[in-house]
Amino acid sequence: MSSELSQHEVTRYSRHLLLPEVGLEGQGRLRSGSVLVVGAGGLGSPALLYLAAAGVGTLGIVDSDTLDETNLQRQVVHGTSAVGTSKAASAAARVRDLNPHVALRVLETRLTADNALDICRGFDVVVDGSDNFPTRYLVNDACVLLGIPYVYGAIFRFDGQASVFGGPTGPCYRCLFREPPPPGLVPSCDEAGVLGVLPGIIGSIQALEAIKLLLGIGTTLEGRLVLFNALNLEFRELAIRRDPTCPICGTVPTIRELIDYEAFCGHVDKEPKAENEITAAELARELGTNGEVVLLDVREPLEWDICHIPESRLIPMGTLPQRLGEFDPQSEIVTICHHGRRSLRAVDILRDAGFQHVRSLKGGVAAWADVVDPAMPRY
């Protein structure tokens, strides 16, 4: 893309042009630059908005997800009217309205080991707005193999972090986190919640770092991990270095191509056995004829306060192993959570302890609200 600015662009970016560190030359660099944003969610929303407003010439958006009403609390690139539509398409429409001078590459697809190199190739910077470990390792490895710097961000409840990985001399994500945490150890936003403004802060930092990389100004977060706590409004910083033994960016790399990241992170979902699950409709029928069924809700108390199935009993997953003695091993037990994933883990815990008649509510309270009780609040 040409770096020559039109009269309209000179007016639009005039406050940039007054900055000695930017000026006409720097704005031309932004105009000819390209940034891929992985994920149009909480982190991707502010990143896309500020990169577009800054005049980055080409923005890529890759996201396979559909916008849900629960996303609107933090994913500010989207509007209520877009609920039920593609996040990538919704974000693209907002970016076009914000700045029609930006060229867009919209990919309504999931980033995978099969397509990541082709998707990332040709971009100057990648902003990682993903919310899961398999995608983070995938983005890391693809960018390192392609020699593209990428801006990392992550959020959890009231805490966020950001850095720049994949630079010519700096560390990569694997230098900091050699191995992913065990599956289920780190709850998702669906399970743990997140302060709505937090991704706005971290995503804006990511946009800032991408702009600095394109302009070649300032000191980026390469070699530094910024930690932010929203409750205390506290920033901390950790120095990180490239690990010479890193399997992809070290002196003797062993990873030379993309791998199966779901398997690497232990996120390969096995199809639940039919005898381990019961549908909402089936459970409703059983409750009408069998008053002995024990409903065991393994969510957190705050989730329980939002909604729960009548007559169910709350024992959060973290305390379940210590409270198994409260149940008769011969009881018929149905475990319940939000979407049916934690409750399947609860089934395993109970069966390993000798409980034989245990099933999980398929789809959790979300399915119960859809099929049995439409008046139940959803979250």
Secondary structure, 3 states (H helix, E strand, C coil): CCCCCCHHHHHHCHHHHCCCCCHHHHHHHHHHCEEEEECCCCCHHHHHHHHHHHCCCEEEEECCCECCHHHHHCCCCCCHHHCCCEHHHHHHHHHHHHCCCCEEEEECCCCCCCCHHHHHCCCCEEEECCCCHHHHHHHHHHHHHHCCCEEEEEEEECEEEEEEECCCCCCCHHHHCCCCCCCCCCCCHHHHCECCCHHHHHHHHHHHHHHHHHHCCCCCCECEEEEEECCCCEEEEEECCCCCCCCCCCCCCCCCCCCCHHHHCCCCCCCCCHHHEECHHHHHHHHHHCCCCEEEECCCHHHHHHCCCCCCEECCHHHHHHHHHHCCCCCCEEEECCCCCHHHHHHHHHHHCCCCCEEEECCHHHHHHHHCCCCCCCC
